[in-house]
């Protein structure tokens, strides 16, 4: 619990070099942002000066991953520290359990003022204020890029205009309001989720950038058949491209122009997110709170932009599971820190509670990355477990169970009924094949590695309480489009 003496202290000027017992937290999460969608990650044309500022003034976790590459499960994992099979949010239509401990509930109980602004995305048709937050401003479902009805502390308000601007205004106003306690502010962006819709000033920003299908898009030799079957679906490169292609499937060379328009729009939406981040940082500076605030910028999952002929996420391939993770807090984080160890979304809650001096959650699968920020890397994880469950609403990806180490990745696709896998598994040497072009699962030279990874997968499943493994039955890849309201 926050002490009265600390509450007196937070009104005073605190040196940027002096850690406080209970720092503020601003946690910003985008939706479907790839790990490389920042100029500080080397992107060839997307410029993100404010994300770059966080990286240069703080830490860039260059190997940050999600344990389920799907919006709601990932968001639940970030605030609970648990895998989806434990917290129970295994699809995009399930509420975060009211009785489950979480980061906001734990900080609120420890004396923090808490707020959530933007896309919550756990419980499709429910916009009611959630437990753990003193201030709430969110909406039902996915939200739209323009003109949304928000539930603000129980009252519905229509906020006209571009989504990113409206939630930024709400966040800035909340930050400027006097706070007698340390605070947690969580901001959930719509961007860059589909349907990619830039604000008008960025609509034509990348019109002159030449975009082609990625080199791996059709190099599918050795890949499972389901990858090839997916090409013509909602999540395939020949499909409708989330509305950017009207007639599909379209395998003509000319159809690459639709893909290019889609990719330009995806990255253009991120420009507005970067502007928003700049406004948040500016507000924290102007209110004297920046250097006593842990600023975290991340995403709920990555996104495939044509790699292996795939769109969307869900799979365990690198563009799907890797996310940006930037952390600024000068009392602990040295400027320009680069963290190469593998960190996971289930580490978010344990890490922030640790840095805030709050009690830990009663049970987590994740661990605090604060020691990594302090240069203590001994004993950090060398492998981790990935899971995804087949969805009837989006029948384009099988059940996925896999293990990733610093060098190797093994993915297999269980049927869900206990029968032998009907899809070929995948094995990649990420050291020599970082783009996952060459599936080694049937190569006799790597059978020893394969068996070792299978054993490690089972060990991790036991360690994370994933057995017995309950999953839906894989009904196969289908070409039907998802219902309009859940796209």
GURO-299249 format. One line per field, with one value per residue (C-alpha): x, y, z. Coordinates in steps of 0.05 Angstrom, whole numbers. Example, Ala and Ser with C-alpha at 12.3 -4.5 7.8 and 13.67 -1.06 7.14 Angstrom:
BEGIN
X = c(246;273)
Y = c(-90;-21)
Z = c(156;143)
//
This chain:
BEGIN
X = c(0;25;46;22;94;100;36;67;130;98;81;154;206;245;312;310;366;331;284;218;187;124;133;76;63;39;28;13;-9;-21;-61;-24;41;100;165;200;147;192;250;292;281;310;246;264;212;168;196;175;214;177;185;258;262;238;291;347;327;308;310;293;275;293;269;199;145;73;53;-11;-12;-84;-111;-154;-112;-49;-79;-104;-35;-2;-44;-48;21;-12;-18;-85;-99;-98;-132;-185;-187;-171;-207;-229;-299;-284;-286;-226;-250;-273;-243;-174;-118;-87;-38;-89;-125;-59;-35;-103;-101;-31;-56;-49;-100;-116;-145;-159;-169;-181;-190;-199;-219;-237;-312;-338;-406;-390;-364;-378;-323;-279;-254;-188;-198;-218;-227;-254;-263;-273;-323;-353;-315;-261;-280;-276;-223;-274;-332;-339;-388;-347;-370;-337;-345;-413;-440;-440;-410;-401;-331;-328;-264;-203;-195;-122;-134;-194;-161;-98;-140;-173;-105;-74;-133;-129;-54;-63;-115;-83;-64;-54;-30;19;-19;-26;-52;-64;-77;-103;-97;-141;-83;-55;-111;-154;-186;-122;-147;-96;-118;-125;-57;-22;-67;-19;46;76;45;114;143;150;120;124;102;156;207;181;108;108;170;128;167;171;116;53;-5;-48;-1;-15;-90;-92;-69;-139;-173;-187;-117;-83;-44;-92;-153;-192;-135;-183;-222;-165;-182;-254;-249;-214;-179;-133;-67;-53;13;-29;-61;4;-20;-76;-26;18;-39;-56;16;23;-41;-19;45;11;-35;27;49;-11;6;76;47;3;63;97;37;38;113;104;47;88;145;101;70;137;122;164;225;185;140;154;133;120;105;86;35;-13;17;54;27;44;47;52;108;95;33;0;-38;-59;-26;-43;13;79;122;167;128;66;96;148;127;159;175;205;213;235;250;316;326;334;342;405;395;404;398;387;359;372;343;275;219;145;79;67;127;91;51;106;156;114;92;165;186;128;144;75;60;68;9;-6;10;44;78;119;176;202;250;274;339;353;347;398;446;432;421;442;388;342;299;329;263;189;122;72;-1;-59;-128;-165;-224;-288;-300;-231;-217;-151;-100;-96;-84;-12;35;108;173;223;295;348;367;311;236;190;116;66;-8;-50;-118;-152;-183;-121;-109;-41;-26;-54;-9;66;104;157;228;274;345;336;411;422;351;320;266;242;249;275;233;281;229;240;315;349;408;363;324;364;348;274;269;303;254;195;220;229;159;130;173;148;76;83;118;62;4;-15;-29;-77;-79;-151;-164;-219;-220;-185;-240;-193;-177;-239;-249;-312;-305;-314;-378;-373;-378;-317;-268)
Y = c(0;70;108;178;203;180;217;281;267;259;333;352;357;292;285;244;202;186;126;134;79;77;107;123;77;94;30;38;-21;-20;-72;-117;-77;-117;-115;-82;-27;27;65;46;-26;-10;0;25;80;86;141;138;193;185;109;122;170;117;69;121;146;77;4;-32;-106;-133;-204;-192;-243;-261;-330;-329;-284;-262;-197;-217;-276;-233;-174;-220;-251;-183;-161;-229;-257;-323;-366;-367;-438;-414;-345;-374;-318;-364;-326;-255;-263;-279;-231;-225;-262;-215;-258;-264;-221;-171;-115;-59;-92;-103;-32;-4;-45;-18;54;72;112;72;88;53;93;62;-7;-60;-118;-171;-182;-163;-133;-104;-33;-28;-5;-62;-80;-50;18;84;116;80;103;47;18;-46;-92;-71;1;42;89;146;165;117;113;108;87;138;118;88;143;133;190;196;218;244;243;199;145;158;232;221;173;216;276;234;210;279;309;253;263;338;326;332;264;255;183;149;126;72;96;43;66;17;38;15;22;-13;-63;-76;-44;-2;70;127;195;243;277;210;178;189;191;128;132;137;78;16;-45;-117;-185;-209;-258;-314;-306;-363;-401;-454;-517;-559;-520;-556;-561;-517;-458;-466;-476;-410;-370;-358;-345;-283;-292;-307;-263;-279;-263;-198;-165;-138;-99;-74;-125;-129;-191;-251;-298;-261;-292;-245;-206;-142;-159;-140;-67;-83;-112;-51;-4;-46;-46;30;41;-6;33;101;87;77;149;173;126;156;226;204;177;245;280;234;245;320;321;281;331;392;364;346;271;242;218;188;150;82;89;23;18;-49;-87;-145;-186;-180;-184;-222;-179;-232;-275;-348;-322;-304;-244;-231;-265;-328;-371;-381;-351;-294;-234;-259;-270;-215;-147;-80;-68;-2;19;87;100;137;117;44;43;70;108;65;-1;-61;-124;-186;-238;-268;-234;-250;-214;-256;-218;-151;-153;-184;-133;-71;-94;-106;-37;-4;-36;-69;-140;-193;-230;-295;-337;-321;-359;-297;-264;-194;-166;-113;-152;-149;-74;-74;-117;-182;-236;-299;-352;-320;-365;-401;-428;-415;-445;-420;-439;-421;-453;-464;-416;-434;-360;-355;-425;-408;-431;-499;-510;-491;-517;-499;-483;-429;-427;-375;-416;-465;-465;-526;-519;-575;-575;-622;-644;-633;-702;-741;-770;-762;-693;-686;-627;-631;-599;-545;-539;-479;-462;-387;-375;-395;-385;-325;-318;-390;-410;-481;-530;-582;-626;-684;-675;-735;-692;-655;-712;-707;-633;-648;-699;-653;-597;-645;-662;-588;-573;-623;-598;-527;-551;-584;-523;-477;-523;-535;-609;-641;-600;-580;-551;-548;-599;-575;-574;-556;-494;-462;-406;-374;-302;-283;-248;-174;-149;-188;-172)
Z = c(0;-17;47;64;63;-9;-28;-3;-43;-111;-114;-109;-163;-168;-202;-265;-237;-172;-173;-136;-94;-136;-206;-253;-312;-382;-421;-495;-537;-612;-650;-700;-704;-731;-693;-752;-763;-732;-761;-700;-722;-791;-830;-900;-907;-844;-800;-727;-690;-624;-621;-639;-581;-532;-559;-555;-486;-459;-478;-542;-530;-599;-584;-555;-570;-555;-531;-572;-633;-627;-598;-538;-513;-519;-482;-426;-421;-415;-356;-321;-333;-354;-416;-451;-430;-358;-361;-408;-460;-518;-574;-590;-561;-488;-428;-382;-319;-264;-211;-243;-212;-260;-266;-260;-201;-165;-175;-155;-91;-78;-80;-153;-193;-256;-324;-389;-454;-523;-551;-496;-541;-490;-495;-563;-545;-476;-467;-392;-346;-324;-255;-235;-268;-235;-304;-365;-437;-487;-536;-562;-608;-657;-661;-726;-752;-753;-707;-648;-590;-526;-457;-412;-340;-354;-401;-477;-516;-592;-608;-679;-718;-726;-673;-657;-646;-601;-553;-552;-530;-476;-451;-452;-414;-363;-353;-343;-289;-219;-191;-117;-125;-172;-233;-286;-353;-406;-478;-530;-603;-660;-709;-747;-746;-808;-847;-853;-857;-851;-829;-888;-880;-885;-937;-994;-954;-985;-1054;-1086;-1047;-1091;-1058;-1083;-1057;-1008;-1036;-991;-1013;-1063;-1043;-1007;-1023;-960;-925;-900;-949;-905;-919;-993;-982;-944;-1005;-1031;-964;-922;-893;-959;-1008;-1065;-1022;-1011;-973;-920;-972;-1015;-1069;-1096;-1140;-1111;-1109;-1157;-1176;-1234;-1233;-1237;-1170;-1136;-1141;-1091;-1043;-1050;-1033;-972;-946;-955;-916;-860;-848;-857;-798;-754;-769;-729;-672;-670;-668;-610;-573;-583;-552;-492;-481;-489;-438;-388;-397;-389;-326;-295;-295;-352;-314;-258;-306;-336;-409;-444;-519;-549;-591;-578;-636;-701;-771;-834;-896;-950;-921;-941;-978;-912;-886;-813;-753;-711;-739;-703;-759;-738;-767;-730;-661;-655;-629;-613;-539;-518;-445;-419;-345;-333;-260;-282;-358;-389;-455;-516;-480;-527;-495;-536;-489;-507;-469;-473;-464;-401;-371;-375;-310;-267;-294;-281;-212;-195;-220;-183;-116;-115;-90;-144;-173;-136;-198;-264;-320;-336;-299;-288;-340;-292;-280;-355;-353;-297;-337;-300;-352;-316;-313;-364;-408;-467;-495;-492;-510;-562;-570;-615;-621;-687;-695;-731;-745;-778;-806;-839;-787;-753;-679;-666;-612;-615;-581;-597;-572;-588;-650;-666;-677;-679;-697;-701;-715;-671;-695;-628;-624;-604;-673;-707;-737;-807;-824;-835;-778;-787;-762;-774;-759;-744;-740;-812;-838;-802;-855;-844;-916;-908;-869;-839;-806;-855;-863;-831;-809;-759;-729;-664;-659;-674;-619;-569;-586;-578;-509;-493;-518;-470;-413;-425;-429;-361;-332;-356;-334;-407;-399;-410;-474;-490;-559;-612;-668;-731;-784;-840;-881;-910;-960;-931;-908;-835;-813;-827;-755;-731;-786)
//
